[in-house]
Every structure is written in structure tokens, then in C-alpha cells.
Amino acid sequence: MPDRARAPLADLRILAIEQFGAGPFGTLQLADLGAEVIKVEDPREGGDVSRYVPPFQEGEDSIFFESFNRNKKSISLDLRHPDGRAIFEDLVREVDVVFSNLRGDGPEKLGLTYATLGEVNPRVVCCSLSGFGMTGPRRSEGAYDYVIQGLAGWMSLTGGPDEPPMKSGLSLVDLAGGYVAAISMLGAVWRARRDGIGGDCDLSLFETALSLTTYVGTWSASRGYQLERLANSAHPSIVPFQVFSTRDGWLVIACAKEKFWQRLVAILKRPDLGERYPLFADRRDHRAEVQAELQAEFAKDDTAAWVAALREAGIPASAVNDVAAALADPQVQAREVIEELEHDTLGSVRHIGSPLRIEGGRVPAGRAPFRGEHTEQLLADLCGYDEEVVERLLAGGAVAGPAARPAAAVGQTPPAAE
């Protein structure tokens, strides 16, 4: 892996007013490719609230926070302090992007849009990732992943036919929103460098979630189609493309091409199935019968035996793993997916490495910053303040340095906002 100076985004600098998952996940993608991401953390509120998320949390450190904030810097800056805005604008002059994940009305209220910051730095990109965007009747509403999954129709699509509405196992709206933010920032910075002028990116988790309905959303918008919730995580169009129970567990199989179906009936020694249901449409039209026949066959042997036979035939299939089993897969070791770090407070932290594998492009994982760890460095290097000015600002409370180490006892909650 290269050093940060030679990474693909080594010349990109982002000032991030972010917390929890969606925003930090977006800037994490850029930090892992070498961008300098500077987290602005409010000293009055103890910084990013995810510092205090259990389990595996001690004082201002948590593994939850580590997973979203590696390779970043932190400045502890109070934007409500009389000196805070001036410091912030001095930082804005030296960055490519001001990023925030607030409510949709937050950027305008806090002066984080291009209408305000473009006067400070004409090339700056002002990127907002909010629940619903900066316009529309919901602009002032807060939103969290689970709420958006319900609102965007995801929960109506997830789970079995007789189960209550169900969320996805992971916070996929937040994570997808982070990717949308990362792509948008890169596109906007490219344009700013080409044309010499920045602008706004107005992104929303709701629209991100709607976009991810893809063909189902297009079916609904175009033909009023209502997707049926199917048992065993079955695909709405392709059969078999689902999980089956085996003699000792669960198997997931994907016959997404006709050749896979023909190979499957050969393994099962059931040519009659291939003759009766030769095409995608035949199997979809007789879904219940096909599934019942296959379930009876898969129940005859163990998961490992089926996976071995299916993979040998080139049919996409796997056991249904838990996360620990997934991380133990030989592919994980071969690709060096897990990176281990030692943390001052938390001890060993094993990160899931970035999937962004640009040749020679991914920087080594570094721990997440302590709150305010880089305050003095950034004030000196970016703002050009001398030691006397930095000391005055620290004493006056506009900024704060790192909290004393070691951190406080397990279970500490952040101080209340004033």
C-alpha cells in the first residue's frame, strides 16, 4: 500500500460537519483513498455522538466510531462561539469541500451553502446529505435509516408473506447515502477544478432509498406493479433464486441463467424438472411446484455437501453464514480484507478494509482521531495562526484540544448541550 502522499485523493481536502453513520461513511470512502478529511466536532456536545455508542465503548472512544472515522482528523470547534465563525471561514478558504449531514434546513441556517461560502472560497463545493433534501415540505424533518426504510417502501418488500414489515439487516439507506455523497463530492470537485467555480450538492437519504428500488420502482411507476413478498427470500422473477433448508442448515442458490438451471437438474438427477420447466417463465408460472420439488431434494443432504457440488458445477451457491463465518472465509484472508490496529483505549481493533481497490491507491488503515486531536495543528497549518493566537482561542473556548487520556470509565455519556 502507498503512503498517503501518493494516494489518488491526496490533494483533496474536506471539512466535514458530520455524525453517526451516513455522513461519516461517505467521507470514509474518500479518506481511505488518501483525502484529508477534517471532522468539525462541537466541544459543547462532546463531538460526534457516535463516540458514545455501545457496546465496546469507553469514554469518548467506541468501536462504532472507529469503524466510520479511520484515517480522519478532528478539530474541536464551537461554531456558536463569537470567534467560531471566523475560524471556520479561515478553514473554508483552504478546503475543496464543506460537507454536512444535517436536517435539510440546517445548511442554510448555519451558512453552509454556496450562497454564503462561495464568497469565502469561490471554488468550494458545499455538499449536504440530509433526510429529505434542502427543499420540499419535509426539508426540516429529521430522519434515520429505519424511518426512511419504512417511508421509501423497503419494509413492504422485505420479509416473508405472513411477517410484519421488516427492515434490512444493515443500515443500507445510510450506507448507500454515504456512497452517493462520496460520488457527488468527487464529481463536483472535478467540475470546480475544471471550471473554476464550486456549487451545492443537495442530496437526500429518501431519494437515495427510492433510487435503490431500481426495477421494482420502475415497474411500480410505469405499470402500478405491487411486488409480492415471497417466502425464503425468493427473487420476484427468477426461480430458483432463494434460500432452501438443508439437512443441517440453510443454502442460498442463484440460477440467474438458464445454463445454471440445466446444471442443477443434472446434479439432482432430475431431468424431468428440466423438461417440465425449461424456461424462466415456466418456472415463475409454476413457482410453488418448482420450489417444493427442490426443497425435497435439498433436505436430503448437508449444506456443505450441496455447496461443494454446486460450486463444482459452476452454480452460484453458498451456505448462509453469520458474520463471524463470513469473516473466516479463506477469500478474506487471501485478499487481506481485515486490518488490525492497536488503540490507546480500546486495544485491538480489527477493521474491515475498504473495498475500493485502486491499484496502489488504498492507504493503510489508521485509527480514528481523538476529539480535537488536530485542533492546534490545523489552526497553525491551515489558518496560519501563530502560537499566541492559538493559545488565546483555546483559552476562550472557541476551540478545544484533545481530551485528557486515558478516557473516562466505560459507559460515560456525553455532556449535555448548553
PADRENPA-545031 format. One line per 8 residues: number of its first residue (from 1); for each residue y, z negated, x of C-alpha. Coordinates in nm, 2 decimals, decimal comma, padded with zeros to 4 digits, m for minus. Example, Ala and Ser with C-alpha at 12.3 -4.5 7.8 and 13.67 -1.06 7.14 Angstrom:
% PADRENPA-545031
1> m00,45:m00,78:01,23 ~ m00,11:m00,71:01,37
This chain:
% PADRENPA-545031
1> 00,00:00,00:00,00 ~ 00,35:00,08:00,13 ~ 00,63:m00,17:00,19 ~ 00,90:m00,18:m00,09 ~ 01,15:00,02:00,11 ~ 00,93:00,33:00,09 ~ 00,81:00,28:m00,27 ~ 00,90:00,55:m00,53
9> 01,17:00,35:m00,71 ~ 01,30:00,16:m00,40 ~ 01,66:00,30:m00,48 ~ 01,66:00,18:m00,84 ~ 01,83:m00,15:m00,93 ~ 01,80:m00,31:m01,28 ~ 01,99:m00,61:m01,42 ~ 01,77:m00,75:m01,69
17> 01,86:m00,99:m01,97 ~ 01,50:m01,03:m02,09 ~ 01,25:m01,28:m02,20 ~ 00,90:m01,32:m02,34 ~ 00,68:m01,01:m02,34 ~ 00,82:m00,67:m02,44 ~ 01,13:m00,66:m02,22 ~ 00,97:m00,82:m01,91
25> 00,66:m00,59:m01,94 ~ 00,89:m00,28:m01,93 ~ 01,08:m00,38:m01,62 ~ 00,75:m00,50:m01,46 ~ 00,63:m00,14:m01,45 ~ 00,94:m00,04:m01,25 ~ 00,92:m00,34:m01,02 ~ 00,56:m00,26:m00,94
33> 00,68:00,08:m00,82 ~ 00,95:m00,08:m00,60 ~ 01,26:m00,11:m00,82 ~ 01,48:m00,42:m00,76 ~ 01,47:m00,60:m01,10 ~ 01,71:m00,89:m01,13 ~ 01,64:m01,13:m01,41 ~ 01,95:m01,30:m01,56
41> 01,84:m01,64:m01,67 ~ 02,06:m01,88:m01,86 ~ 02,07:m02,22:m01,69 ~ 02,16:m02,39:m02,01 ~ 01,84:m02,29:m02,17 ~ 01,60:m02,32:m01,88 ~ 01,58:m01,95:m01,82 ~ 01,32:m01,72:m01,97
49> 01,14:m01,91:m02,24 ~ 00,80:m01,77:m02,12 ~ 00,83:m02,01:m01,82 ~ 00,71:m02,28:m02,06 ~ 00,42:m02,11:m02,24 ~ 00,09:m02,29:m02,22 ~ m00,19:m02,30:m02,11 ~ m00,17:m02,32:m01,73
57> 00,20:m02,43:m01,73 ~ 00,37:m02,68:m01,51 ~ 00,74:m02,74:m01,52 ~ 00,92:m02,41:m01,51 ~ 00,61:m02,22:m01,39 ~ 00,34:m02,07:m01,60 ~ 00,07:m01,80:m01,55 ~ 00,20:m01,63:m01,87
65> 00,54:m01,59:m01,69 ~ 00,38:m01,48:m01,37 ~ 00,19:m01,20:m01,55 ~ 00,51:m01,04:m01,67 ~ 00,75:m01,11:m01,39 ~ 00,59:m01,05:m01,05 ~ 00,80:m00,86:m00,79 ~ 01,13:m00,95:m00,95
73> 01,44:m01,16:m00,85 ~ 01,62:m01,42:m01,05 ~ 01,98:m01,52:m01,08 ~ 02,07:m01,82:m01,29 ~ 02,39:m01,71:m01,46 ~ 02,57:m01,86:m01,77 ~ 02,73:m01,56:m01,94 ~ 02,92:m01,81:m02,17
81> 03,09:m01,98:m01,88 ~ 03,45:m01,87:m01,82 ~ 03,35:m01,73:m01,48 ~ 03,02:m01,59:m01,60 ~ 03,15:m01,25:m01,74 ~ 03,34:m01,17:m01,42 ~ 03,03:m01,24:m01,21 ~ 02,82:m01,03:m01,45
89> 03,06:m00,73:m01,42 ~ 03,06:m00,75:m01,04 ~ 02,68:m00,72:m01,06 ~ 02,70:m00,43:m01,31 ~ 02,91:m00,23:m01,05 ~ 02,61:m00,24:m00,82 ~ 02,32:m00,15:m01,05 ~ 02,17:00,15:m01,22
97> 02,06:m00,01:m01,54 ~ 02,16:m00,30:m01,76 ~ 01,86:m00,38:m01,97 ~ 01,82:m00,63:m02,26 ~ 01,57:m00,72:m02,52 ~ 01,78:m00,90:m02,78 ~ 01,83:m00,85:m03,15 ~ 01,98:m00,52:m03,24
105> 02,33:m00,66:m03,29 ~ 02,31:m00,86:m02,96 ~ 02,42:m00,59:m02,71 ~ 02,74:m00,51:m02,89 ~ 02,83:m00,88:m02,94 ~ 02,77:m00,96:m02,57 ~ 02,94:m00,65:m02,44 ~ 02,62:m00,49:m02,30
113> 02,67:m00,14:m02,44 ~ 02,80:00,16:m02,26 ~ 03,13:00,15:m02,46 ~ 03,21:m00,17:m02,26 ~ 03,02:m00,15:m01,94 ~ 03,09:00,22:m01,88 ~ 03,44:00,11:m01,79 ~ 03,30:m00,11:m01,52
121> 03,04:00,14:m01,39 ~ 03,06:00,50:m01,54 ~ 02,70:00,58:m01,41 ~ 02,54:00,27:m01,56 ~ 02,26:00,31:m01,82 ~ 02,27:00,04:m02,09 ~ 01,92:00,01:m02,24 ~ 01,85:m00,21:m02,54
129> 01,50:m00,28:m02,67 ~ 01,52:m00,47:m03,00 ~ 01,31:m00,52:m03,31 ~ 01,48:m00,25:m03,51 ~ 01,75:m00,08:m03,30 ~ 02,13:m00,12:m03,29 ~ 02,19:00,05:m03,63 ~ 02,05:00,03:m03,98
137> 02,01:m00,26:m04,23 ~ 01,76:m00,45:m04,01 ~ 01,97:m00,44:m03,69 ~ 02,05:m00,81:m03,69 ~ 01,69:m00,92:m03,77 ~ 01,47:m01,08:m03,50 ~ 01,12:m00,95:m03,46 ~ 00,80:m01,04:m03,29
145> 00,49:m00,83:m03,23 ~ 00,28:m00,98:m03,51 ~ 00,56:m00,92:m03,76 ~ 00,60:m00,56:m03,65 ~ 00,22:m00,50:m03,67 ~ 00,24:m00,60:m04,04 ~ 00,56:m00,41:m04,12 ~ 00,45:m00,09:m03,95
153> 00,12:m00,07:m04,13 ~ m00,10:m00,16:m03,83 ~ m00,26:m00,46:m04,00 ~ m00,36:m00,25:m04,30 ~ m00,56:m00,03:m04,07 ~ m00,73:m00,30:m03,86 ~ m01,05:m00,48:m03,95 ~ m01,33:m00,43:m04,19
161> m01,30:m00,32:m04,56 ~ m01,35:m00,67:m04,70 ~ m01,15:m00,86:m04,44 ~ m00,79:m00,97:m04,47 ~ m00,52:m00,78:m04,29 ~ m00,57:m00,81:m03,92 ~ m00,36:m00,79:m03,60 ~ m00,48:m00,62:m03,29
169> m00,64:m00,85:m03,03 ~ m00,34:m00,80:m02,79 ~ 00,03:m00,78:m02,85 ~ 00,02:m00,40:m02,83 ~ 00,36:m00,34:m03,00 ~ 00,53:m00,55:m02,73 ~ 00,34:m00,38:m02,45 ~ 00,39:m00,03:m02,58
177> 00,76:m00,12:m02,63 ~ 00,78:m00,21:m02,27 ~ 00,63:00,13:m02,16 ~ 00,88:00,31:m02,39 ~ 01,17:00,11:m02,23 ~ 01,04:00,20:m01,88 ~ 01,02:00,57:m01,96 ~ 01,36:00,57:m02,13
185> 01,53:00,40:m01,83 ~ 01,38:00,64:m01,59 ~ 01,49:00,94:m01,80 ~ 01,84:00,80:m01,85 ~ 01,89:00,72:m01,48 ~ 01,77:01,07:m01,38 ~ 02,04:01,22:m01,61 ~ 02,30:00,98:m01,49
193> 02,24:01,08:m01,13 ~ 02,24:01,45:m01,22 ~ 02,55:01,44:m01,45 ~ 02,74:01,15:m01,30 ~ 02,76:00,96:m01,63 ~ 02,55:00,69:m01,79 ~ 02,50:00,60:m02,15 ~ 02,30:00,39:m02,40
201> 01,93:00,38:m02,48 ~ 01,87:00,24:m02,82 ~ 01,50:00,15:m02,86 ~ 01,31:m00,04:m03,12 ~ 00,97:m00,20:m03,15 ~ 00,94:m00,09:m03,51 ~ 00,99:00,28:m03,42 ~ 00,75:00,23:m03,13
209> 00,49:00,09:m03,36 ~ 00,54:00,37:m03,61 ~ 00,51:00,63:m03,34 ~ 00,18:00,49:m03,24 ~ 00,03:00,56:m03,58 ~ 00,02:00,93:m03,44 ~ m00,21:01,14:m03,65 ~ m00,26:00,87:m03,92
217> 00,12:00,86:m03,97 ~ 00,14:01,24:m03,98 ~ m00,14:01,25:m04,23 ~ 00,04:00,99:m04,45 ~ 00,39:01,15:m04,41 ~ 00,26:01,50:m04,47 ~ m00,01:01,45:m04,74 ~ 00,02:01,09:m04,86
225> m00,31:01,01:m04,70 ~ m00,43:00,65:m04,72 ~ m00,67:00,56:m04,44 ~ m00,98:00,37:m04,55 ~ m01,07:00,06:m04,35 ~ m01,43:00,10:m04,22 ~ m01,69:m00,14:m04,11 ~ m01,78:m00,18:m03,74
233> m01,46:m00,04:m03,61 ~ m01,56:00,31:m03,72 ~ m01,34:00,61:m03,65 ~ m01,19:00,76:m03,96 ~ m01,31:01,12:m03,89 ~ m01,58:01,12:m03,62 ~ m01,93:00,99:m03,68 ~ m02,08:00,81:m03,48
241> m01,77:00,67:m03,31 ~ m01,80:00,29:m03,35 ~ m01,99:m00,03:m03,27 ~ m02,36:m00,09:m03,35 ~ m02,55:m00,41:m03,33 ~ m02,85:m00,41:m03,09 ~ m03,14:m00,64:m03,05 ~ m02,93:m00,88:m02,84
249> m02,56:m00,79:m02,88 ~ m02,32:m00,50:m02,95 ~ m02,29:m00,14:m02,84 ~ m02,00:00,09:m02,87 ~ m02,06:00,46:m02,87 ~ m01,84:00,77:m02,89 ~ m01,99:01,10:m02,99 ~ m01,65:01,27:m02,99
257> m01,80:01,61:m02,90 ~ m02,09:01,79:m03,07 ~ m02,28:01,80:m02,74 ~ m02,29:01,42:m02,74 ~ m02,45:01,41:m03,08 ~ m02,72:01,65:m02,98 ~ m02,79:01,44:m02,67 ~ m02,80:01,13:m02,88
265> m03,06:01,26:m03,13 ~ m03,27:01,37:m02,83 ~ m03,26:01,02:m02,68 ~ m03,36:00,87:m03,01 ~ m03,63:01,13:m03,05 ~ m03,49:01,20:m03,39 ~ m03,44:01,58:m03,40 ~ m03,44:01,56:m03,78
273> m03,09:01,39:m03,76 ~ m02,96:01,68:m03,56 ~ m03,10:01,92:m03,82 ~ m02,97:01,74:m04,12 ~ m02,62:01,65:m03,98 ~ m02,54:01,92:m03,72 ~ m02,16:01,92:m03,75 ~ m01,87:01,67:m03,75
281> m01,81:01,75:m04,12 ~ m02,17:01,69:m04,21 ~ m02,18:01,35:m04,05 ~ m01,85:01,25:m04,20 ~ m01,95:01,36:m04,55 ~ m02,27:01,15:m04,51 ~ m02,13:00,87:m04,31 ~ m02,33:00,59:m04,48
289> m02,66:00,76:m04,43 ~ m02,60:00,85:m04,07 ~ m02,48:00,50:m03,98 ~ m02,78:00,34:m04,15 ~ m03,02:00,57:m03,96 ~ m02,86:00,50:m03,63 ~ m02,83:00,12:m03,69 ~ m03,20:00,10:m03,75
297> m03,27:00,28:m03,42 ~ m03,02:00,07:m03,21 ~ m03,17:m00,25:m03,34 ~ m03,50:m00,17:m03,17 ~ m03,38:m00,24:m02,81 ~ m03,13:m00,44:m02,60 ~ m02,78:m00,34:m02,53 ~ m02,83:m00,29:m02,16
305> m03,12:m00,05:m02,22 ~ m02,92:00,16:m02,46 ~ m02,62:00,17:m02,23 ~ m02,84:00,29:m01,94 ~ m03,00:00,56:m02,14 ~ m02,68:00,68:m02,30 ~ m02,49:00,69:m01,97 ~ m02,77:00,87:m01,80
313> m02,73:01,14:m02,07 ~ m02,36:01,15:m02,02 ~ m02,27:01,00:m02,36 ~ m01,97:00,77:m02,36 ~ m02,10:00,42:m02,44 ~ m02,07:00,06:m02,33 ~ m02,16:m00,29:m02,41 ~ m01,89:m00,48:m02,60
321> m01,76:m00,71:m02,32 ~ m01,55:m01,02:m02,33 ~ m01,25:m01,01:m02,09 ~ m01,44:m01,20:m01,82 ~ m01,72:m00,95:m01,83 ~ m01,47:m00,66:m01,82 ~ m01,31:m00,81:m01,50 ~ m01,66:m00,84:m01,34
329> m01,73:m00,47:m01,38 ~ m01,81:m00,30:m01,05 ~ m01,53:m00,05:m01,11 ~ m01,28:m00,33:m01,10 ~ m01,39:m00,43:m00,75 ~ m01,42:m00,08:m00,63 ~ m01,06:00,00:m00,73 ~ m00,92:m00,34:m00,62
337> m00,77:m00,40:m00,96 ~ m00,73:m00,77:m00,91 ~ m00,47:m00,90:m00,66 ~ m00,48:m01,27:m00,57 ~ m00,17:m01,47:m00,48 ~ m00,11:m01,84:m00,39 ~ 00,17:m02,00:m00,60 ~ 00,36:m02,31:m00,49
345> 00,29:m02,49:m00,82 ~ 00,01:m02,30:m00,99 ~ m00,22:m02,25:m00,70 ~ m00,43:m01,93:m00,70 ~ m00,31:m01,67:m00,95 ~ m00,52:m01,35:m00,98 ~ m00,31:m01,07:m01,12 ~ m00,44:m00,76:m01,30
353> m00,28:m00,49:m01,08 ~ m00,05:m00,21:m01,21 ~ m00,24:00,09:m01,34 ~ 00,05:00,31:m01,21 ~ m00,14:00,46:m00,91 ~ 00,11:00,70:m00,75 ~ m00,03:00,78:m00,40 ~ 00,13:00,54:m00,15
361> 00,35:00,42:m00,44 ~ 00,25:00,08:m00,57 ~ 00,39:m00,22:m00,39 ~ 00,18:m00,53:m00,32 ~ 00,19:m00,79:m00,60 ~ 00,44:m01,06:m00,52 ~ 00,48:m01,38:m00,72 ~ 00,74:m01,41:m01,00
369> 01,07:m01,57:m00,90 ~ 01,16:m01,93:m00,95 ~ 01,46:m01,96:m01,18 ~ 01,78:m01,90:m00,98 ~ 01,58:m01,84:m00,66 ~ 01,80:m01,54:m00,56 ~ 02,13:m01,66:m00,70 ~ 02,31:m01,72:m00,37
377> 02,17:m01,41:m00,21 ~ 02,27:m01,18:m00,49 ~ 02,62:m01,32:m00,51 ~ 02,67:m01,26:m00,14 ~ 02,49:m00,93:m00,10 ~ 02,58:m00,75:m00,43 ~ 02,91:m00,92:m00,53 ~ 03,04:m00,97:m00,18
385> 03,14:m01,33:m00,24 ~ 03,19:m01,55:00,07 ~ 03,03:m01,89:00,11 ~ 03,33:m02,07:m00,02 ~ 03,33:m01,87:m00,35 ~ 02,96:m01,91:m00,40 ~ 02,98:m02,29:m00,35 ~ 03,27:m02,31:m00,60
393> 03,08:m02,11:m00,86 ~ 02,77:m02,33:m00,81 ~ 02,97:m02,65:m00,84 ~ 03,15:m02,52:m01,15 ~ 02,83:m02,44:m01,34 ~ 02,88:m02,07:m01,38 ~ 02,56:m02,01:m01,18 ~ 02,28:m02,23:m01,06
401> 02,04:m02,22:m00,76 ~ 01,67:m02,28:m00,78 ~ 01,54:m02,59:m00,94 ~ 01,40:m02,86:m00,71 ~ 01,04:m02,81:m00,60 ~ 00,78:m02,92:m00,68 ~ 00,82:m02,87:m01,05 ~ 00,81:m03,14:m01,31
409> 00,49:m03,26:m01,49 ~ 00,26:m03,05:m01,69 ~ 00,38:m02,99:m02,05 ~ 00,76:m03,02:m01,98 ~ 00,96:m02,84:m02,24 ~ 01,28:m02,65:m02,16 ~ 01,61:m02,83:m02,21 ~ 01,78:m02,77:m02,54
417> 02,05:m02,51:m02,56 ~ 02,40:m02,65:m02,60
